[in-house]
């Protein structure tokens, strides 16, 4: 009976030890998994932010191009108007001179 009790105690202790080891391993695995998930989440967040920044940059460039194009067109219009006014002035002067003559 004493020997059986001793064996039983030994078995119980071994079982407890095995369970403890399993728990430790499981805990470690859970922590590693959490770390991996955290890293994945961080990477995903960074990618999203990068994409957002890239889109913002593209949008800004597009806006700048649009503004530049509009400005160029306005400048061309102004030059056309100036040229037309100048031509009209020359023609008017020419006519005036002809009339005087």
Helices and strands as residue ranges (DSSP letters): H 2-100
